[in-house]
Amino acid sequence: MTGVGRAKSSRGLSSRTPATLISVTKRVMNAMMDAARNAASSIGTIAASTTVRRGGYIPREFRNRQYFVADYRAHRLSPPPRGQQWVQVGPDYVLIAIATGLIAHMVLSQ
């Protein structure tokens, strides 16, 4: 029984049924939620890590726009120099070079 669950489009290409699309969408959403949980679980450990220090490199997962501090004044941080960006990691702030992830300065919570 060929063609069950699939329909031919006007261009001759197979298209997925709505039930299959929902299943794929659920799998993608679950994968995204798992990735967010993994990132959240590592947030608390970055400051305690011995590899995260001034002159070192911030892990790649924190070099994402979701961690960038958009309004540094609201967080009472100095303006970042050109080519650098403040990144919030849990309660801490790290000033990194955008291109490389090199840590220039850290503001740790007390």
Backbone hydrogen bonds in HBPLUS format (Angstrom, degrees):
<---DONOR---> <-ACCEPTOR-->    atom                        ^
c    i                          cat <-CA-CA->   ^        H-A-AA   ^      H-
h    n   atom  resd res      DA  || num        DHA   H-A  angle D-A-AA Bond
n    s   type  num  typ     dist DA aas  dist angle  dist       angle   num
A0006-ARG N   A0003-GLY O   3.29 MM   3  5.31 163.0  2.32 117.4 118.4     1
A0015-SER N   A0007-ALA O   3.15 MM   8  5.72 146.2  2.27 156.8 166.8     2
A0009-SER N   A0013-LEU O   2.98 MM   4  5.48 157.6  2.03 151.1 158.4     3
A0012-GLY N   A0009-SER O   3.07 MM   3  5.32 166.2  2.09 113.2 115.7     4
A0020-THR N   A0017-THR O   3.12 MM   3  5.31 120.3  2.50 102.6 116.6     5
A0021-LEU N   A0017-THR O   3.04 MM   4  6.35 158.8  2.09 155.3 161.8     6
A0022-ILE N   A0018-PRO O   2.95 MM   4  6.17 155.2  2.01 149.9 156.1     7
A0023-SER N   A0019-ALA O   3.09 MM   4  6.30 155.7  2.15 141.6 147.9     8
A0024-VAL N   A0020-THR O   2.95 MM   4  6.23 161.0  1.99 152.6 157.2     9
A0025-THR N   A0021-LEU O   2.86 MM   4  6.00 161.3  1.89 148.9 154.6    10
A0026-LYS N   A0022-ILE O   2.92 MM   4  6.13 155.7  1.98 148.7 154.7    11
A0027-ARG N   A0023-SER O   3.07 MM   4  6.35 156.7  2.13 146.4 152.4    12
A0028-VAL N   A0024-VAL O   2.98 MM   4  6.25 157.9  2.03 152.8 158.7    13
A0029-MET N   A0025-THR O   2.92 MM   4  6.13 164.1  1.95 151.7 156.2    14
A0030-ASN N   A0026-LYS O   2.89 MM   4  6.06 159.5  1.93 149.6 155.3    15
A0031-ALA N   A0027-ARG O   3.00 MM   4  6.18 154.5  2.06 143.8 150.6    16
A0032-MET N   A0028-VAL O   2.95 MM   4  6.24 154.1  2.01 149.2 156.4    17
A0033-MET N   A0029-MET O   2.90 MM   4  6.16 156.0  1.96 149.8 156.5    18
A0034-ASP N   A0030-ASN O   2.93 MM   4  6.12 154.6  1.99 146.9 153.8    19
A0035-ALA N   A0031-ALA O   3.01 MM   4  6.24 156.1  2.07 144.8 151.0    20
A0036-ALA N   A0032-MET O   3.00 MM   4  6.26 154.4  2.06 145.7 152.5    21
A0037-ARG N   A0033-MET O   2.92 MM   4  6.16 156.9  1.97 148.5 154.7    22
A0038-ASN N   A0034-ASP O   2.93 MM   4  6.17 157.3  1.99 149.1 155.2    23
A0039-ALA N   A0035-ALA O   3.00 MM   4  6.22 156.6  2.06 146.4 152.4    24
A0040-ALA N   A0036-ALA O   2.90 MM   4  6.09 157.7  1.95 147.6 154.1    25
A0041-SER N   A0037-ARG O   2.93 MM   4  6.12 149.2  2.02 146.6 154.6    26
A0042-SER N   A0038-ASN O   3.25 MM   4  6.45 137.0  2.44 137.6 147.7    27
A0042-SER N   A0039-ALA O   3.20 MM   3  5.27 132.0  2.45  95.8 108.3    28
A0043-ILE N   A0040-ALA O   3.33 MM   3  5.22 146.5  2.45  94.9 104.2    29
A0045-THR N   A0042-SER O   3.22 MM   3  5.31 141.8  2.37  99.8 110.5    30
A0046-ILE N   A0043-ILE O   3.41 MM   3  5.71 160.0  2.45 108.0 113.2    31
A0049-SER N   A0045-THR O   3.10 MM   4  6.12 121.0  2.47 140.7 154.8    32
A0049-SER N   A0046-ILE O   3.17 MM   3  5.15 145.2  2.30  97.5 107.8    33
A0056-GLY N   A0053-ARG O   2.82 MM   3  5.26 157.7  1.87 135.9 139.2    34
A0055-GLY N   A0103-ILE O   2.90 MM  48  5.31 165.0  1.92 143.7 148.8    35
A0103-ILE N   A0056-GLY O   2.81 MM  47  5.61 168.1  1.83 159.4 159.9    36
A0058-ILE N   A0101-GLY O   2.99 MM  43  5.51 164.1  2.02 150.6 151.3    37
A0062-PHE N   A0059-PRO O   3.01 MM   3  5.81 158.3  2.06 123.8 129.9    38
A0063-ARG N   A0060-ARG O   2.96 MM   3  5.21 163.8  1.98 113.8 118.9    39
A0067-TYR N   A0064-ASN O   3.00 MM   3  5.83 162.0  2.03 127.1 131.9    40
A0068-PHE N   A0065-ARG O   3.18 MM   3  5.05 145.6  2.30  97.5 107.4    41
A0088-GLN N   A0067-TYR O   2.80 MM  21  5.40 164.6  1.83 162.9 159.8    42
A0069-VAL N   A0086-TRP O   2.92 MM  17  5.43 162.7  1.95 141.9 140.9    43
A0074-ALA N   A0071-ASP O   3.21 MM   3  5.64 128.3  2.49 107.4 118.5    44
A0075-HIS N   A0072-TYR O   3.16 MM   3  5.22 136.4  2.36  96.7 108.7    45
A0077-LEU N   A0072-TYR O   2.92 MM   5  5.13 163.8  1.94 145.8 148.0    46
A0076-ARG N   A0073-ARG O   2.96 MM   3  4.82 161.1  2.00 104.8 109.4    47
A0084-GLN N   A0081-PRO O   2.99 MM   3  5.53 149.4  2.08 144.6 142.9    48
A0098-ILE N   A0083-GLY O   2.91 MM  15  5.79 162.6  1.94 143.8 149.7    49
A0085-GLN N   A0096-ILE O   2.90 MM  11  5.52 150.9  1.98 152.5 162.1    50
A0096-ILE N   A0085-GLN O   2.96 MM  11  5.52 171.7  1.97 152.8 151.1    51
A0087-VAL N   A0094-VAL O   2.77 MM   7  5.17 149.6  1.86 144.7 155.2    52
A0094-VAL N   A0087-VAL O   2.84 MM   7  5.17 160.7  1.88 151.2 157.8    53
A0089-VAL N   A0092-ASP O   2.84 MM   3  5.21 161.0  1.88 142.4 148.7    54
A0092-ASP N   A0089-VAL O   3.08 MM   3  5.21 156.5  2.13 128.1 125.6    55
A0093-TYR N   A0107-VAL O   2.90 MM  14  5.03 165.0  1.92 146.0 151.0    56
A0107-VAL N   A0093-TYR O   2.74 MM  14  5.03 167.7  1.75 156.6 157.8    57
A0095-LEU N   A0105-HIS O   2.78 MM  10  5.02 171.7  1.79 150.1 153.1    58
A0104-ALA N   A0095-LEU O   2.77 MM   9  5.50 163.8  1.79 160.9 166.1    59
A0105-HIS N   A0095-LEU O   3.43 MM  10  5.02 155.6  2.50 130.5 132.5    60
A0097-ALA N   A0102-LEU O   2.89 MM   5  5.22 146.8  2.00 140.6 151.4    61
A0101-GLY N   A0097-ALA O   2.76 MM   4  5.06 154.3  1.82 146.5 153.7    62
